[in-house]
Amino acid sequence: MPGPATRAPVRRYGPMRADEILFPTDSGLYCAPGDFYIDPVRPVERALITHGHSDHARAGHGAVMATRQTLDIMAIRYGEDFAGTRQAAEGETRIGGVTVRFHPAGHILGSAQVEIVPDEGPRITVSGDYCRTPNPVCAPWEPVPCDVFVTEATFGLPVFRHPDPLEETRRLLASMAEFPDRAHLVGAYPLGKAQRMIALLRQAGYDAPIHLHGAMERLTDYHVAEGIELGELRPATVPKEIEGQVVIAPPSAFASPWVQRFRDPVICFASGWMAVRARARQRRVELPLVISDHVDWPQLTQTLKELAAREVWVTHGAEDGVLRWCELNGIASRPLRLVGYEDEPE
């Protein structure tokens, strides 16, 4: 785990308040002195994108700034013409009346937090989606000292305490040993979770070929091209060759005729939501794997304590739980109530 953040000296508040610098609109979070949006939900003239998931990264903007890897991922998903102009975030960038910096978020490959530093006024960090559990397929989360921290609340309730992902992976391997004649079909979202699941299997000592649904191939190939070791991968095209082995597929495939080609498979699903038994039953998941790419409750509250921001703004998720925790801990907080961040769930 990263240690506590070292708080840098912060200038006294100038004439602009935090909610004048950054505020929600119908198109998403808008930075007025920089005249840009962060993860807008509809096409805008200038967008800063935290990561490549489709509920944060959309096509059709006039200009996009993001990490190089996020720009590459958007090009894979949407085509090369996903935006009018593109700029890779490197170091400090001056935009209008603010300086912006991108910092690793630990969520998926290329994911970043956006730090906004006005000429006079509070520093604001927009975390996007972030995770503090070590992830073998992306750079680790980095603490960013700030006056205002914008946090997600996907798992913002005390009930969410995620187990060690490597131990969850070993549960999968134990099931494979128990049922050596059954293919284990693991539902995992094509960007981030699928590649992390493969890397976790390798960490756990699984060195056999891993089979991929076709929807996984281009994004997985990109991870390999970026130097992430994933071992031998094969297309999941010959079911008889896959009995007793692992297949990674998007969750949507389990509701399609595709799944019927496998004889008596073990249906698995890797997601933080698998901690909710009702969700596992709804999806008819035989082996739920609680593996999340987001902070759980202990990590979220630990982050808020360590950063010690003057204000916490809470968005997309269980906002009320985080707001109540902030109130009990004497931290000024407010909900942003942004909409449109549900297209590609965890």
C-alpha atoms as one frame of an Amber mdcrd trajectory, in Angstrom:
protein
   0.000   0.000   0.000   1.215   3.535  -0.728   2.123   5.432   2.425   0.521
   8.644   3.639   0.687  11.593   1.271   3.149  14.355   2.132   1.161  17.536
   2.031   2.838  20.273   0.009   2.383  23.940   0.956  -0.800  25.299  -0.593
  -1.365  28.929  -1.435  -4.188  30.759   0.314  -7.512  30.767  -1.488  -7.770
  33.464  -4.103 -10.885  35.121  -5.490 -12.231  31.907  -7.070 -13.879  29.283
  -4.885 -13.523  25.597  -5.696 -17.121  25.392  -6.913 -16.446  28.291  -9.278
 -13.423  26.527 -10.731 -15.074  23.112 -11.209 -18.770  22.276 -11.200 -21.232
  19.749 -12.661 -23.202  20.480 -15.836 -25.449  18.410 -18.085 -22.350  17.497
 -20.106 -20.224  16.544 -17.079 -17.673  18.197 -14.790 -16.693  21.578 -16.227
 -13.568  23.577 -15.370 -14.466  27.212 -16.022 -11.019  28.899 -15.996  -9.646
  26.134 -18.247 -12.770  25.871 -20.426 -12.672  22.057 -20.502 -14.673  19.104
 -19.256 -13.446  16.021 -17.420 -14.943  12.732 -18.674 -17.909  14.472 -20.329
 -20.990  12.364 -21.016 -21.689  14.038 -24.369 -19.485  15.548 -27.113 -17.809
  18.812 -26.089 -15.194  21.112 -27.565 -12.397  20.119 -25.155 -12.284  17.002
 -22.956  -9.783  15.629 -20.454 -10.279  11.866 -20.104  -9.252   9.915 -16.997
  -9.336   6.418 -18.551 -10.640   4.348 -21.438 -13.827   2.772 -20.035 -16.820
   3.732 -22.130 -18.665   5.518 -19.323 -15.722   7.939 -19.023 -14.230   7.995
 -22.531 -16.639   8.821 -25.338 -16.018   9.688 -28.961 -16.953  12.877 -30.795
 -15.104  15.591 -28.844 -13.376  18.461 -30.593 -10.134  17.873 -28.677  -9.068
  15.205 -26.187  -6.226  15.177 -23.688  -5.413  11.905 -21.898  -2.469   9.646
 -21.180  -0.876   8.104 -24.251  -2.240   4.678 -23.327  -5.781   6.002 -22.906
  -5.565   7.691 -26.306  -4.406   4.386 -27.812  -7.245   2.513 -26.127  -9.812
   5.021 -27.376  -8.458   4.601 -30.912  -8.824   0.802 -30.613 -12.365   1.080
 -29.321 -13.707   3.943 -31.431 -11.409   4.199 -34.453  -8.642   6.661 -35.184
 -11.079   9.546 -35.731 -12.615   9.454 -32.218 -11.729  13.139 -31.683 -10.801
  16.204 -33.693  -7.367  16.579 -32.104  -5.508  14.510 -29.494  -2.819  15.448
 -26.997  -0.947  13.058 -24.729  -0.683  14.326 -21.155   2.966  14.713 -20.202
   4.218  16.719 -17.231   2.471  20.046 -16.709   0.122  21.524 -19.262  -1.219
  25.059 -19.210  -4.891  25.278 -20.248  -6.490  28.715 -19.961  -6.162  29.897
 -16.373  -5.104  26.571 -14.830  -2.233  24.110 -14.891  -3.167  20.432 -15.179
  -1.177  17.320 -14.367  -2.113  13.650 -14.809  -1.202  11.137 -12.071  -1.645
   7.306 -12.038  -4.959   6.052 -10.685  -4.228   2.305 -10.399  -7.542   1.393
 -12.055  -6.675   0.100 -15.540  -3.890   0.588 -18.078  -3.492   4.325 -18.740
  -5.887   5.427 -15.998  -5.142   8.770 -14.388  -6.234  11.324 -11.850  -6.449
  14.909 -13.089  -4.894  17.578 -10.880  -6.127  21.135 -11.479  -3.987  23.999
 -10.152  -5.428  27.498 -10.697  -3.321  30.645 -10.569  -5.067  31.583  -7.329
  -7.348  29.220  -5.503  -7.667  25.668  -4.244  -5.945  22.702  -5.872  -8.443
  20.104  -7.043  -7.781  16.446  -7.831 -10.383  14.515  -9.838  -9.642  10.854
  -9.192 -11.822   9.301 -11.895 -11.953   5.598 -10.965  -9.061   4.527  -8.766
  -7.750   1.502  -6.891  -5.009   1.058  -4.286  -4.681  -2.729  -4.518  -1.574
  -3.562  -6.588  -2.581  -4.274 -10.178  -0.087  -6.100 -12.426  -1.399  -4.467
 -15.592  -1.137  -0.758 -14.696   0.853   1.812 -12.744  -0.032   2.072  -9.033
  -2.247   4.788  -7.576  -0.341   7.917  -6.596  -1.404  10.192  -3.710  -1.789
  13.807  -4.860  -1.923  16.509  -2.144  -4.883  18.797  -2.772  -7.446  21.088
  -1.200 -10.431  19.384  -2.859 -10.519  15.678  -3.656 -13.194  14.351  -6.031
 -13.723  10.688  -5.213 -15.791   7.947  -6.769 -18.057   5.948  -4.449 -18.648
   2.757  -6.450 -18.169   0.658  -3.325 -18.781   3.449  -0.847 -20.444   1.421
   1.914 -18.858  -0.355   4.913 -20.086  -3.755   3.678 -17.603  -3.680   0.778
 -14.285  -5.119   1.986 -12.611  -6.865  -0.906 -10.413  -9.923  -0.340  -6.897
 -10.430  -1.695  -7.333 -10.857  -5.490  -4.576 -13.490  -5.597  -6.458 -15.581
  -3.011  -9.626 -15.272  -5.110  -7.613 -16.454  -8.118  -6.435 -19.475  -6.143
 -10.098 -20.326  -5.522 -10.497 -20.519  -9.289  -7.505 -22.845  -9.567  -8.895
 -25.012  -6.762 -12.179 -25.339  -8.635 -10.312 -26.334 -11.790  -8.526 -29.069
  -9.832 -11.840 -30.264  -8.405 -13.577 -30.292 -11.801 -10.789 -31.141 -14.278
 -13.186 -32.037 -17.108 -15.175 -28.772 -17.036 -14.141 -25.561 -18.770 -14.124
 -22.571 -16.435 -15.665 -19.578 -18.197 -14.633 -16.383 -16.412 -16.739 -13.300
 -17.061 -14.520 -10.216 -17.082 -14.912  -6.843 -18.766 -12.800  -6.622 -21.935
 -10.747  -3.618 -20.829  -8.764  -3.932 -17.632 -10.438  -6.754 -15.735  -9.795
  -9.394 -18.416  -6.085  -8.619 -18.617  -5.773  -8.362 -14.848  -7.439 -11.767
 -14.477  -4.930 -13.298 -16.897  -2.015 -11.692 -15.042  -3.350 -12.924 -11.680
  -3.583 -16.468 -13.024   0.052 -16.251 -14.082   1.040 -14.889 -10.655  -0.783
 -17.802  -9.044   1.329 -20.241 -11.052  -1.058 -21.160 -13.877   1.109 -21.582
 -16.990  -1.274 -23.400 -19.373  -2.779 -21.563 -22.359  -5.624 -19.199 -21.528
  -8.403 -18.962 -24.079 -10.040 -15.676 -25.058 -13.415 -14.750 -26.456 -12.928
 -12.753 -29.662 -14.105  -9.529 -27.983 -10.995  -9.637 -25.775  -8.315 -10.005
 -28.409  -7.489  -6.467 -29.629  -7.311  -4.890 -26.179  -5.359  -7.838 -24.801
  -2.937  -7.657 -27.729  -2.394  -3.984 -26.880  -1.495  -4.836 -23.269   1.058
  -7.346 -24.540   2.469  -4.733 -26.948   2.877  -2.420 -23.931   5.169  -4.987
 -22.298   2.712  -6.730 -19.974   3.536 -10.442 -19.747   0.363 -12.521 -20.115
   1.778 -15.864 -21.253   0.295 -18.047 -23.993  -3.137 -16.923 -25.175  -5.381
 -18.724 -27.641  -8.757 -17.964 -29.224 -11.704 -19.821 -27.685 -12.775 -21.380
 -30.971 -12.510 -25.155 -30.398 -14.593 -26.088 -27.318 -13.320 -29.694 -27.139
  -9.774 -28.423 -26.696 -10.853 -26.199 -23.814 -12.336 -28.762 -21.427 -10.657
 -28.330 -18.055  -9.095 -24.990 -19.036  -9.815 -21.279 -18.559 -11.773 -19.099
 -20.955 -12.020 -15.324 -20.404 -15.141 -13.790 -21.929 -17.228 -10.624 -21.565
 -20.200 -11.107 -19.224 -22.582 -10.407 -22.115 -21.402 -13.612 -23.819 -23.031
 -15.705 -21.102 -26.455 -14.520 -22.199 -25.785 -15.417 -25.859 -25.732 -18.705
 -27.814 -21.912 -18.598 -27.617 -21.907 -20.209 -24.185 -23.885 -23.221 -25.414
 -20.877 -24.577 -27.306 -19.287 -25.620 -23.994 -20.322 -28.828 -22.248 -21.262
 -28.246 -18.609 -18.969 -25.257 -17.986 -18.326 -23.684 -14.593 -19.619 -20.115
 -14.886 -17.420 -17.631 -13.017 -17.501 -13.845 -12.820 -14.689 -11.557 -11.629
 -16.079  -8.353 -10.154 -16.288  -6.446  -6.902 -20.053  -6.823  -7.212 -19.707
 -10.556  -6.644 -19.549  -9.687  -2.939 -23.323  -9.207  -3.282 -24.733 -12.735
  -3.359 -27.971 -11.638  -5.004 -26.027 -10.342  -8.013 -24.200 -13.647  -8.367
 -27.508 -15.536  -8.240 -29.080 -13.221 -10.806 -26.273 -14.006 -13.245 -26.350
 -17.725 -12.368 -22.712 -17.585 -11.385 -21.418 -20.841  -9.908 -18.063 -19.410
  -8.810 -18.161 -15.688  -7.926 -14.699 -14.097  -7.749 -14.581 -10.865  -5.741
 -11.877  -9.061  -7.710 -12.300  -5.302  -8.024 -10.478  -2.517  -9.851 -11.931
   0.105  -7.500 -11.201   1.086  -3.905 -13.290  -0.735  -1.330 -14.591   0.943
   1.823 -11.393   0.644   3.914  -9.242   1.912   1.037 -11.601   4.787   0.266
 -11.733   6.032   3.854  -7.979   5.482   4.274  -7.407   7.672   1.215  -9.574
  10.477   2.566  -7.719  10.373   5.900  -4.288  10.393   4.299  -4.935  13.139
   1.761  -6.581  15.337   4.421  -8.175  17.545   1.770 -10.207  20.501   3.020
 -13.208  19.287   1.041 -14.318  15.974  -0.450 -16.675  15.854  -3.405 -18.368
  12.516  -4.019 -19.668  11.111  -7.284 -21.073   8.031  -9.066 -21.845   5.370
  -6.515 -22.977   5.164  -2.905 -22.505   8.878  -2.309 -24.615   8.997   0.845
 -22.429   6.486   2.683 -19.260   8.467   1.991 -20.936  11.784   2.815 -22.079
  10.400   6.175 -18.566   9.141   6.948 -17.158  12.587   6.128 -19.706  14.239
   8.397 -18.794  11.937  11.289 -15.101  12.663  10.722 -15.438  16.437  10.477
 -14.618  16.676   6.762 -16.531  19.135   4.584 -18.169  17.221   1.727 -20.779
  17.488  -0.981 -22.352  15.218  -3.606 -21.844  15.943  -7.293 -24.658  13.632
  -8.484 -23.155  13.205 -11.931 -25.064  10.937 -14.292 -23.980   8.780 -17.222
 -21.235   6.704 -15.550 -22.996   3.349 -15.701 -22.429   2.113 -19.266 -19.517
  -0.146 -18.345 -19.947  -1.364 -14.736 -17.105  -2.754 -12.608
